[in-house]
Structure formats: structure tokens, C-alpha cells
């Protein structure tokens, strides 16, 4: 793959939510033009649902940022509990690479057990996770990727990881998402 530099990116994270009695969960996208915060998108996804990829795509498609975006970053493969993002659908629909990040390598056995035993549609969600493949080290974090090489993913992480090991677009989305629900940002990604 060519040595492409991704400078216009969006990072998504979900807001804190109550496990019971909350069906919709806020989702925040932080748009960056290189290292400058350029905009914010806010939407909702269904807790433990299957609409994450569709909702993310709609947020981006309806925004003024679509034309310039080059990459989508996600804080984990699932949002709002076990609403697993269909990265393949997102990549196809928007023709944009997708980079999934995590601070630590996830416990796949625990995830498979939780999905297949406790979540409606969990077997299909587990297949999506398996299809994307294992997380790979990229600097001090782990990534899964669609539409970009591991070398490109490492360069993206290194470029955008300014104040944390997590890239700024995701870190910023996390801060905004927390503030939306709690009134102030809290914790780290």
C-alpha cells in the first residue's frame, strides 16, 4: 500500500450509560484536521443493538465533514454495551478505512461467552469480531483495521497520540461523551 498520510479523521466513543432502563446511548465523533479539533458529531445508538455502523455512517454522511474525511477511528469494536460495529459495512458504505483501537488486548473468550450467552444476535456479532481478526500491537495500544495496512495504522496512532497512548480524536470524543452525560468529562480512555 502507498505511504498515505491520514490527516482528516474522525474518532468515535460512546457516552457512559446505565445498564438497565436505558435503550439509547449517546455517541460522539470528534473530527480532526491534522492535530486541530475541527468539529463534533453527536448521535445515538441502541444499547446492545445492531445499529452502530448504520448510525455512524448516517452521522458522517449528513455532516459537512464527509467530503474531507480520510479515516474513521473507533474506541473498541463495540459501543453502547454490545452494539458491535460492522466495520465491513462501514468501510463499504463510506469508502473510508476504519481503525479500531484498544488500550489492552481484549479477553476474547470472555467476550464470546458474554455475546453468545447473553445478547440477542450475539452469535452474529461474535462472527463480525472474528472476521475482523485479532488485535495487533500498534505502538502502546492494539488495533484492528479495515482498508489500511498495519504500517499505516501504526503511523496514524503515532501521529495522533499526543497526550495519551490513545489517538486524540478518540480521546476527545471520550471527553465530550462523558461531559454530555455527567456534566463534565471524567476518566481516561
C-alpha positions as a printed Julia matrix, in Angstrom:
189×3 Matrix{Float64}:
   0.0     0.0    0.0
   1.19    3.55  -0.64
   2.54    5.64   2.23
  -0.62    7.67   2.62
  -0.86   10.22   5.39
  -4.24   10.38   7.08
  -4.84   13.93   8.29
  -8.64   14.33   8.27
 -10.04   11.77  10.66
 -12.97   11.22  13.0
 -12.81    9.34  16.27
 -15.93    7.89  17.95
 -16.68    6.91  21.52
 -19.9     6.26  23.39
 -21.13    8.1   26.47
 -21.49    6.5   29.89
 -24.87    4.81  30.34
 -26.91    2.88  32.85
 -27.07   -0.83  32.13
 -30.78   -1.0   32.92
 -33.63    1.13  31.63
 -31.61    2.99  29.02
 -32.2     1.97  25.42
 -30.42    4.79  23.59
 -26.81    5.74  24.26
 -25.1     8.91  23.06
 -22.3     8.54  20.56
 -19.79   11.33  19.9
 -17.48   11.81  16.95
 -14.55   14.23  17.18
 -13.4    15.44  13.76
  -9.76   16.39  13.36
  -7.95   18.22  10.57
  -4.44   17.08  11.34
  -3.97   17.91  15.05
  -6.73   20.54  15.22
 -10.19   19.73  16.5
 -12.4    20.7   13.58
 -15.87   19.62  14.65
 -18.07   17.33  16.71
 -20.87   14.97  15.69
 -23.43   13.65  18.19
 -25.89   10.85  17.69
 -27.37    7.83  19.42
 -27.14    4.07  19.12
 -29.19    1.32  20.7
 -27.79   -0.32  23.83
 -26.73   -3.87  22.88
 -28.31   -3.28  19.46
 -27.09   -3.77  15.91
 -27.34   -0.24  14.5
 -23.89    1.18  15.3
 -22.38    1.02  11.79
 -25.55    2.4   10.21
 -25.83    5.25  12.72
 -22.14    6.15  12.43
 -22.44    6.18   8.63
 -25.55    8.39   8.79
 -23.85   10.86  11.13
 -20.9    11.15   8.76
 -22.99   11.24   5.56
 -25.2    14.04   6.91
 -22.25   16.12   8.09
 -20.28   18.82   6.35
 -17.13   16.78   7.08
 -17.82   13.83   4.76
 -16.05   15.32   1.76
 -12.71   15.64   3.56
 -12.69   12.63   5.88
  -9.99   10.06   5.22
 -10.27    7.67   8.19
 -12.68    6.57  10.92
 -11.33    5.63  14.37
 -13.28    3.69  16.96
 -12.65    3.17  20.66
 -13.24   -0.58  20.6
 -15.3    -2.71  18.24
 -18.48   -2.3   20.31
 -20.35    0.73  21.59
 -23.29    1.01  23.97
 -22.55   -2.32  25.6
 -22.55   -4.98  22.89
 -23.62   -2.97  19.84
 -20.82   -4.37  17.68
 -19.82   -2.06  14.84
 -19.99   -3.84  11.48
 -16.69   -2.43  10.29
 -17.09   -4.15   6.92
 -20.41   -2.37   6.28
 -18.99    0.97   7.46
 -15.94    0.63   5.21
 -18.03   -0.36   2.17
 -20.71    2.28   2.67
 -18.36    5.24   3.16
 -15.28    4.0    1.25
 -13.16    5.0    4.22
 -10.6     2.98   6.17
 -11.6     2.09   9.74
  -9.19    1.76  12.66
 -10.4     0.11  15.89
  -8.27    0.81  18.97
  -7.94   -0.61  22.48
  -5.56    0.06  25.34
  -5.23   -3.64  26.09
  -5.7    -6.84  24.15
  -9.3    -7.9   24.87
 -10.23  -11.18  26.56
 -11.85  -12.82  23.53
 -13.09  -15.86  25.44
 -15.0   -13.64  27.87
 -16.4   -11.55  25.02
 -17.53  -14.64  23.09
 -19.18  -16.08  26.19
 -20.99  -12.84  27.02
 -22.15  -12.31  23.45
 -23.32  -15.82  22.69
 -24.99  -16.42  26.05
 -26.48  -13.05  27.0
 -27.01  -10.82  23.96
 -29.71  -11.12  21.31
 -27.97  -11.72  17.97
 -24.75  -12.39  19.86
 -23.59  -15.23  17.61
 -23.69  -12.94  14.55
 -21.9   -10.19  16.47
 -19.21  -12.65  17.52
 -18.74  -13.67  13.85
 -18.13  -10.0   12.94
 -15.44   -9.73  15.6
 -13.8   -12.96  14.45
 -13.96  -11.91  10.8
 -12.06   -8.71  11.53
  -9.24  -10.75  13.04
  -7.13  -10.44  16.16
  -5.97   -7.13  17.55
  -2.4    -6.26  16.63
   0.08   -4.16  18.59
   0.48   -0.63  17.21
   2.81    1.31  19.46
   1.45    1.12  23.01
  -2.09    0.14  22.01
  -3.78   -2.58  19.99
  -5.66   -2.17  16.74
  -7.92   -3.9   14.27
  -8.15   -2.37  10.85
 -10.04   -2.32   7.6
  -8.71   -0.61   4.49
  -5.24    0.29   5.75
  -2.04   -1.61   6.43
  -0.57   -2.23   9.86
   2.26    0.15   8.95
  -0.26    2.88   8.14
  -2.18    2.16  11.35
   0.99    2.5   13.42
   1.79    5.83  11.73
  -1.74    7.11  12.41
  -1.53    6.12  16.08
   1.92    7.7   16.47
   0.81   10.92  14.76
  -2.4    11.4   16.75
  -1.3    10.06  20.18
  -0.27   13.4   21.68
  -1.49   13.46  25.29
  -2.17    9.75  25.73
  -1.46    6.42  24.08
  -4.94    6.76  22.55
  -5.18    8.99  19.44
  -6.56   12.48  20.08
  -9.74   12.11  18.01
 -10.84    9.19  20.2
  -9.62   10.8   23.43
 -11.52   13.99  22.6
 -14.7    12.08  21.69
 -14.42   10.29  25.04
 -14.14   13.6   26.93
 -17.13   15.14  25.13
 -19.23   11.98  25.55
 -18.6    11.94  29.29
 -19.45   15.62  29.64
 -22.73   15.15  27.75
 -23.98   12.72  30.39
 -22.12   13.66  33.56
 -21.9    17.43  33.06
 -18.12   17.17  32.99
 -15.54   14.9   31.44
 -14.05   12.22  33.61
 -11.55    9.4   33.48
  -9.26    8.39  30.68
  -9.91    6.32  27.6
